[in-house]
Amino acid sequence: MQIVPRSILGVGRVGSDLLRLCRCWCPPGFARRDAPVMASVSAHLNLDRPSHMDRLSRSIYKPWSLIPFACNTTKCMDTDNLRTKVTDESEYHPTVDGIYFTSVLTNSSHRDGAIYNNKLIQKEFLEVDIADCAETRLEPMMFSKPTERCLPDAENCMYHFPQQIFQFFSVRLSKSPISNGPIQLYGYIAARDERDGMLNYVVSYSRDDPIVVHQGDLIEMTGPKRCISMDSIVLIEFDMRIKNEALEDDDQQLIDGAISCSCYNYIAWKPVVNRITGSSGAVDVSLAVVEHAVEATIEVVISQVLSGLNLSLSSFVDVMDVYEEIKLFNGKIGQSGSLRRFVVSVSHGTTMLLMFKLGNNVQGSLHGCANRQMKFQAKLHGHASQQIKLKFATISVKVTWSTIVDYVSSISIV
């Protein structure tokens, strides 16, 4: 899966000057449409493929997900004749295993304040205070309850409809200054979309409570708070450092800056791993756009825990007829309680799978290992609950479905 660089054409609030300075990445056609279906993955996960009626239902809804509120065509960008020095395709070189470099926007670093003085990004890109690092004020589950406007009914509603949603699948420390030992990592990776322009934190660790990782380890995501809209442009900001000494000034900068992705086409693509290289290492971020999607808010409560619990939790979602994994949690649980709330995007009408790997930790050894799975069909509104009862714990799960937009809020951004 290759990253093809694209220049940004004016969409919504994006000006012509940004076209010359911004560097945008997005996957090529074969990565979006022509990837083969991995039947073995579905078989391993014991997932039933959607029926012909399910596919027909998705086709009926499709025009609503393509309504061009932010631009006059579903193809928001015309890049056939656009090639500049900063977006030349020769700057993007694939590495091993299908990992691709992505360019960081010029003058977008946070530690030296360059991004805060970048008038191009601040005024023309988002028209928000780029120095405001507060979390997005928008909550998940905004449209989880059907209303009297849901016509002809809640599940065939033409007032609330699926959208293209930008999804983080994983974040990994791909290169560390210490190749054979752990580092303490802190900082953030966040996305700004056009819904409110505020930071939606995907990874966020404070210096007082850093995450300990080795080279090659996944960096557990702490967000997003709510789903990320792909209606025009998403700005991804990052500022991550390695804690070395008692003073913050002695810490090493891992990555710092911002990248952008635009809705040059309102279509999905397969998850693509992009390598963000910094002065002291690199981070791999797997991203994709999930088409015709709704927001799934996953709440997990664990009770009746005996002698500690080792838990790994993943969500598998349908992206272009292949089920892709989103790692949600991996760790030890010592007592009853709730995990943090997880928010993922799921194509409407498809099945989301939650995979649990569990074990009872008794005196340092793992006993009673169990793999369990739950299936939830994505809907426009409402919620569903399931429960797993084991000898050493009980796991209760509630999934709440919601669209991220309704008709009135969509037309208001024109």
C-alpha positions as CSV (number, residue, x, y, z in Angstrom):
1,M,0.0,0.0,0.0
2,Q,1.7,3.1,-1.2
3,I,1.3,6.7,-0.2
4,V,0.8,9.1,-3.1
5,P,1.5,12.7,-2.2
6,R,-1.3,15.2,-3.0
7,S,-1.3,19.0,-3.0
8,I,-4.2,20.6,-1.3
9,L,-6.8,22.3,-3.4
10,G,-8.9,25.0,-1.7
11,V,-11.7,23.2,0.2
12,G,-13.9,25.2,2.6
13,R,-11.5,27.4,4.5
14,V,-8.3,26.3,2.8
15,G,-6.7,29.1,0.9
16,S,-4.6,29.1,-2.2
17,D,-1.4,30.0,-0.3
18,L,-1.8,26.8,1.7
19,L,-1.6,24.9,-1.6
20,R,2.0,25.9,-2.0
21,L,3.1,25.2,1.5
22,C,1.2,22.2,2.9
23,R,2.2,18.6,2.3
24,C,-0.6,16.2,2.2
25,W,-0.6,12.4,2.1
26,C,-3.2,9.9,1.0
27,P,-3.3,6.4,-0.3
28,P,-3.4,5.5,-4.0
29,G,-6.4,3.9,-5.7
30,F,-5.3,0.3,-5.3
31,A,-4.9,0.7,-1.5
32,R,-8.4,2.1,-1.3
33,R,-10.3,-0.2,-3.6
34,D,-8.5,-3.1,-5.0
35,A,-7.1,-4.9,-2.0
36,P,-8.2,-8.6,-2.0
37,V,-10.6,-9.9,0.6
38,M,-8.7,-11.9,3.3
39,A,-11.0,-14.8,3.7
40,S,-8.7,-16.5,6.1
41,V,-9.0,-13.5,8.5
42,S,-12.8,-13.7,8.5
43,A,-12.7,-17.5,9.0
44,H,-10.3,-17.2,11.9
45,L,-12.5,-14.6,13.6
46,N,-15.6,-16.7,12.9
47,L,-17.3,-13.7,11.2
48,D,-20.3,-14.1,9.0
49,R,-20.1,-12.0,5.8
50,P,-23.0,-9.6,5.3
51,S,-25.8,-11.1,3.2
52,H,-26.9,-9.7,-0.1
53,M,-29.7,-7.9,1.6
54,D,-27.2,-6.3,4.0
55,R,-25.2,-5.1,1.0
56,L,-28.4,-3.8,-0.7
57,S,-29.2,-2.0,2.5
58,R,-25.7,-0.4,2.6
59,S,-26.2,0.7,-1.1
60,I,-29.5,2.3,-0.3
61,Y,-27.8,4.4,2.4
62,K,-24.8,5.2,0.4
63,P,-26.0,8.4,-1.3
64,W,-26.5,10.0,2.1
65,S,-22.9,9.4,3.1
66,L,-21.8,11.2,0.0
67,I,-23.9,14.3,0.3
68,P,-21.4,17.1,-0.6
69,F,-22.0,19.6,2.2
70,A,-18.4,21.0,2.3
71,C,-17.9,21.0,-1.5
72,N,-19.8,20.7,-4.7
73,T,-18.6,17.2,-5.7
74,T,-17.7,14.0,-3.9
75,K,-14.2,14.4,-5.4
76,C,-13.0,17.4,-3.3
77,M,-9.6,17.6,-4.9
78,D,-8.3,17.6,-8.4
79,T,-4.6,16.7,-8.3
80,D,-4.0,15.6,-11.8
81,N,-2.1,18.8,-12.7
82,L,-0.8,19.7,-9.3
83,R,2.9,18.9,-8.5
84,T,5.1,21.2,-6.4
85,K,8.5,20.8,-5.0
86,V,7.2,20.0,-1.5
87,T,4.7,17.4,-2.7
88,D,6.9,15.7,-5.4
89,E,6.3,12.0,-5.4
90,S,10.0,11.3,-5.3
91,E,10.1,12.5,-1.7
92,Y,8.1,9.5,-0.6
93,H,10.1,6.3,-0.4
94,P,8.7,3.0,0.7
95,T,10.5,1.1,3.4
96,V,10.3,-2.6,4.2
97,D,7.0,-4.3,4.9
98,G,4.9,-1.6,3.2
99,I,5.7,1.3,5.6
100,Y,5.9,4.7,4.1
101,F,7.4,8.0,5.1
102,T,5.1,11.0,5.5
103,S,6.2,14.6,5.3
104,V,5.8,17.0,8.3
105,L,4.3,20.4,7.5
106,T,6.9,23.2,7.3
107,N,7.1,25.3,10.5
108,S,4.8,23.1,12.5
109,S,7.0,22.2,15.5
110,H,5.5,22.9,18.9
111,R,8.6,23.1,21.2
112,D,10.1,26.1,19.5
113,G,6.6,27.7,18.9
114,A,6.9,27.6,15.1
115,I,3.4,26.2,14.7
116,Y,1.9,28.9,16.9
117,N,3.3,31.6,14.6
118,N,2.3,29.8,11.4
119,K,-0.4,32.1,10.2
120,L,-1.1,29.9,7.2
121,I,-2.2,27.0,9.4
122,Q,-3.8,29.1,12.1
123,K,-6.0,31.4,9.9
124,E,-6.5,29.7,6.6
125,F,-6.4,26.0,7.5
126,L,-8.7,25.9,10.6
127,E,-9.5,29.5,11.7
128,V,-9.0,28.4,15.3
129,D,-6.4,29.2,17.9
130,I,-3.8,26.6,17.1
131,A,-2.1,27.4,20.4
132,D,-5.2,26.1,22.2
133,C,-4.3,22.6,23.3
134,A,-7.6,22.0,25.1
135,E,-9.5,18.8,24.3
136,T,-12.4,18.8,21.9
137,R,-15.6,19.8,23.7
138,L,-17.8,17.6,21.6
139,E,-18.8,14.3,23.3
140,P,-19.5,10.9,21.7
141,M,-23.0,9.5,21.5
142,M,-24.4,12.9,20.4
143,F,-27.1,11.3,18.2
144,S,-27.5,7.9,19.9
145,K,-31.2,8.4,20.7
146,P,-33.7,8.4,17.8
147,T,-36.0,11.4,17.6
148,E,-39.3,12.2,16.0
149,R,-37.4,13.3,12.9
150,C,-36.1,9.7,12.3
151,L,-38.2,9.0,9.2
152,P,-39.3,6.5,8.1
153,D,-37.9,4.9,11.2
154,A,-34.9,4.8,13.5
155,E,-32.9,2.3,11.4
156,N,-33.8,3.8,8.0
157,C,-33.4,7.4,9.1
158,M,-32.8,10.0,6.5
159,Y,-32.1,12.7,9.1
160,H,-29.2,11.1,10.8
161,F,-26.8,9.3,8.4
162,P,-23.4,7.6,8.3
163,Q,-20.3,9.6,7.3
164,Q,-16.7,9.0,6.3
165,I,-14.7,8.7,9.5
166,F,-11.0,9.0,10.0
167,Q,-9.7,6.1,12.1
168,F,-6.4,5.5,13.9
169,F,-5.7,1.7,14.0
170,S,-2.4,1.6,15.9
171,V,0.6,3.7,17.0
172,R,4.0,2.0,17.4
173,L,7.5,3.1,18.5
174,S,9.4,2.0,15.4
175,K,12.8,3.5,16.2
176,S,14.2,4.3,19.6
177,P,17.6,5.8,20.6
178,I,17.9,2.7,22.8
179,S,17.4,-0.3,20.6
180,N,17.7,-3.0,23.3
181,G,16.1,-1.3,26.4
182,P,13.0,0.6,27.5
183,I,12.3,4.3,27.4
184,Q,9.9,6.5,29.2
185,L,7.7,8.3,26.6
186,Y,5.3,11.2,27.1
187,G,3.5,13.8,25.0
188,Y,0.6,13.5,22.6
189,I,-0.7,12.7,19.2
190,A,-4.1,14.4,18.4
191,A,-6.3,15.3,15.5
192,R,-8.2,18.4,14.6
193,D,-11.2,18.1,12.3
194,E,-13.8,20.6,11.0
195,R,-16.4,19.7,13.6
196,D,-14.9,22.1,16.1
197,G,-11.2,22.4,15.3
198,M,-10.1,21.4,18.8
199,L,-7.6,18.7,19.6
200,N,-9.0,15.2,19.8
201,Y,-6.3,13.3,21.7
202,V,-5.4,9.8,20.4
203,V,-2.3,9.4,22.5
204,S,-1.8,11.5,25.7
205,Y,0.7,10.8,28.5
206,S,2.0,13.3,31.0
207,R,5.7,13.6,32.0
208,D,4.7,12.6,35.5
209,D,3.1,9.4,34.2
210,P,4.9,8.4,31.1
211,I,4.4,5.1,29.2
212,V,7.3,2.6,29.3
213,V,8.0,1.1,25.8
214,H,10.7,-0.7,23.9
215,Q,11.6,-0.3,20.3
216,G,8.9,-2.1,18.2
217,D,6.2,-1.9,21.0
218,L,2.7,-0.6,20.4
219,I,2.0,2.7,22.2
220,E,-1.4,2.2,23.8
221,M,-3.9,4.7,22.5
222,T,-5.7,6.7,25.1
223,G,-8.4,8.1,22.7
224,P,-9.9,9.5,20.7
225,K,-12.6,11.1,22.8
226,R,-15.1,11.0,19.9
227,C,-14.9,10.0,16.2
228,I,-12.9,12.1,13.8
229,S,-14.9,13.4,10.8
230,M,-13.3,13.2,7.3
231,D,-15.6,15.8,5.7
232,S,-12.7,17.9,4.4
233,I,-9.3,18.1,6.2
234,V,-7.8,16.5,9.3
235,L,-4.7,18.0,10.9
236,I,-2.7,15.6,13.0
237,E,-0.4,17.2,15.6
238,F,2.2,15.5,17.7
239,D,4.7,16.4,20.3
240,M,6.4,13.4,22.0
241,R,9.5,13.3,24.2
242,I,11.7,10.8,26.0
243,K,12.1,11.4,29.7
244,N,15.8,11.1,30.5
245,E,16.6,13.1,33.6
246,A,15.0,15.0,36.5
247,L,14.8,18.2,34.4
248,E,12.5,18.5,31.4
249,D,15.2,20.5,29.5
250,D,17.3,17.3,29.5
251,D,14.7,15.2,27.7
252,Q,15.0,14.1,24.1
253,Q,12.5,15.1,21.4
254,L,11.1,12.0,19.7
255,I,8.7,13.6,17.1
256,D,7.3,17.1,16.8
257,G,5.1,18.8,14.2
258,A,2.0,18.2,12.2
259,I,0.7,16.4,9.0
260,S,-2.4,16.9,7.1
261,C,-4.8,14.7,5.2
262,S,-7.6,15.9,3.0
263,C,-10.8,14.5,1.6
264,Y,-9.6,14.5,-2.0
265,N,-12.2,11.8,-2.5
266,Y,-15.1,10.7,-0.2
267,I,-14.1,7.0,-0.4
268,A,-12.5,4.6,2.0
269,W,-9.0,3.2,1.9
270,K,-7.2,0.4,3.6
271,P,-5.1,1.1,6.7
272,V,-1.8,2.5,5.7
273,V,1.3,2.7,8.1
274,N,3.0,6.0,7.9
275,R,6.4,6.6,9.5
276,I,6.9,9.9,11.3
277,T,10.6,10.5,11.7
278,G,12.0,12.8,14.4
279,S,15.3,13.8,15.8
280,S,15.6,10.9,18.2
281,G,13.5,8.2,16.7
282,A,10.4,7.4,14.7
283,V,6.7,6.5,15.3
284,D,4.5,4.4,12.9
285,V,0.9,5.4,12.7
286,S,-1.7,3.2,11.0
287,L,-4.6,5.2,9.6
288,A,-7.6,4.8,7.3
289,V,-10.9,6.3,6.3
290,V,-13.9,4.0,7.2
291,E,-16.7,4.6,4.7
292,H,-20.4,4.9,5.5
293,A,-19.5,4.8,9.2
294,V,-21.2,5.3,12.5
295,E,-19.6,5.9,16.0
296,A,-19.4,2.9,18.4
297,T,-18.8,3.9,22.0
298,I,-17.6,0.8,23.9
299,E,-17.9,0.7,27.7
300,V,-16.4,-2.3,29.6
301,V,-17.0,-3.1,33.3
302,I,-15.1,-5.9,35.0
303,S,-16.4,-7.4,38.2
304,Q,-15.8,-10.4,40.5
305,V,-12.1,-10.3,39.8
306,L,-10.1,-13.0,41.6
307,S,-6.3,-12.9,42.0
308,G,-5.8,-10.3,39.3
309,L,-6.7,-10.5,35.6
310,N,-4.6,-10.2,32.5
311,L,-6.7,-8.7,29.6
312,S,-6.1,-8.0,26.0
313,L,-9.0,-6.3,24.1
314,S,-9.2,-5.6,20.4
315,S,-11.9,-4.4,18.1
316,F,-12.2,-5.8,14.5
317,V,-14.0,-3.6,12.0
318,D,-14.9,-4.1,8.4
319,V,-12.8,-1.9,6.1
320,M,-13.5,-2.6,2.4
321,D,-14.6,-6.2,3.2
322,V,-11.6,-7.0,5.3
323,Y,-11.7,-7.1,9.1
324,E,-9.0,-4.9,10.5
325,E,-7.8,-4.9,14.1
326,I,-7.8,-1.9,16.5
327,K,-5.9,-2.6,19.7
328,L,-7.9,-1.1,22.6
329,F,-6.3,-2.4,25.8
330,N,-3.6,-4.7,27.1
331,G,-2.7,-4.9,30.7
332,K,-3.3,-6.3,34.2
333,I,-6.5,-5.6,36.2
334,G,-6.2,-6.0,40.0
335,Q,-9.7,-5.2,41.1
336,S,-13.3,-4.7,39.9
337,G,-14.0,-1.5,37.9
338,S,-14.5,0.1,34.5
339,L,-12.0,0.5,31.7
340,R,-11.7,3.8,29.9
341,R,-14.3,4.4,27.3
342,F,-13.3,3.3,23.8
343,V,-14.6,5.0,20.6
344,V,-14.2,3.5,17.1
345,S,-15.8,3.9,13.7
346,V,-17.8,1.0,12.1
347,S,-19.4,0.8,8.7
348,H,-23.2,0.9,9.1
349,G,-24.8,-2.5,8.7
350,T,-21.6,-4.5,9.3
351,T,-20.6,-6.5,12.3
352,M,-18.0,-5.3,14.8
353,L,-16.2,-8.0,16.7
354,L,-14.7,-7.5,20.2
355,M,-12.0,-10.1,20.9
356,F,-11.0,-10.7,24.6
357,K,-7.9,-12.7,25.6
358,L,-8.1,-13.3,29.4
359,G,-6.1,-15.1,32.0
360,N,-6.1,-15.4,35.8
361,N,-2.7,-14.3,37.3
362,V,-2.1,-16.5,40.3
363,Q,1.3,-16.2,42.1
364,G,3.0,-14.9,38.9
365,S,1.7,-17.6,36.6
366,L,-1.2,-17.5,34.1
367,H,-4.0,-20.0,34.7
368,G,-7.4,-20.5,33.1
369,C,-6.6,-18.7,29.8
370,A,-9.7,-17.9,27.8
371,N,-10.4,-16.3,24.5
372,R,-13.9,-14.9,24.1
373,Q,-15.6,-12.7,21.4
374,M,-18.7,-10.6,21.1
375,K,-20.4,-9.5,18.0
376,F,-22.4,-6.3,17.5
377,Q,-24.2,-5.1,14.4
378,A,-23.6,-1.4,13.6
379,K,-26.8,0.7,13.8
380,L,-27.6,4.4,13.5
381,H,-29.0,4.7,17.0
382,G,-29.4,2.7,20.2
383,H,-27.2,0.4,22.2
384,A,-26.6,-3.3,22.9
385,S,-25.2,-5.1,25.9
386,Q,-23.5,-8.5,26.4
387,Q,-21.7,-10.3,29.2
388,I,-19.0,-12.9,29.7
389,K,-18.9,-14.9,32.9
390,L,-15.7,-16.7,33.8
391,K,-14.5,-18.4,37.0
392,F,-12.2,-15.6,37.8
393,A,-14.1,-12.5,36.5
394,T,-17.3,-11.2,34.9
395,I,-17.0,-8.8,31.9
396,S,-20.0,-6.7,30.9
397,V,-19.9,-4.7,27.7
398,K,-22.2,-1.9,26.4
399,V,-21.9,-0.6,22.9
400,T,-23.7,2.6,22.0
401,W,-24.3,3.5,18.4
402,S,-24.5,7.1,17.1
403,T,-24.0,9.0,13.9
404,I,-21.5,11.9,14.2
405,V,-23.7,14.4,12.3
406,D,-27.3,15.1,11.4
407,Y,-28.8,16.9,8.5
408,V,-29.2,20.3,10.2
409,S,-25.6,20.5,11.6
410,S,-24.3,19.3,8.2
411,I,-25.9,22.1,6.1
412,S,-24.9,24.7,8.7
413,I,-21.2,24.4,7.8
414,V,-21.7,25.3,4.2
